Amino acid sequence: MRFSWSTGLGRLLFPSPLSGPETRITDFRKSLDAVAVRAAWKAGEVRSKAFRHTYCAARLQTLDRGAPVSPYTVGRELGHGGTSMVDRVYSHLGQVRHRSEVVEFRVEQHKESLSDRLTALQCVTQ
């Protein structure tokens, strides 16, 4: 999908605000800090490593054509050449019994532990 100023949608998750909608941002720490502060965290508490870690952990609990996704597949999706990092850090997740077709995070699953932060975000978005 191409970028449209009216919808705000583009191909990039973090486009550069200075260079245009189709220019990749090279350092999005300030953007993450702004989101963190809005969610009642401190600047610097949210970093891209958390996204990678969360994605990897969740992806290992999904299915690939009906079978548990392989650590090799997840490693390749993260840009690794093999499975050693995935096996070393996330091997315990191979025993998870619940698996789904997609990586999915629902707010309802985290309401209790993040209630104050979710309320702060809701106030900003309304």
Summary of the structure (lengths in Angstrom):
residues: 126
radius of gyration: 17.4
end to end distance: 26.9
largest distance: 45.7
contacts: 269
relative contact order: 0.10
helix: 44%
strand: 10%
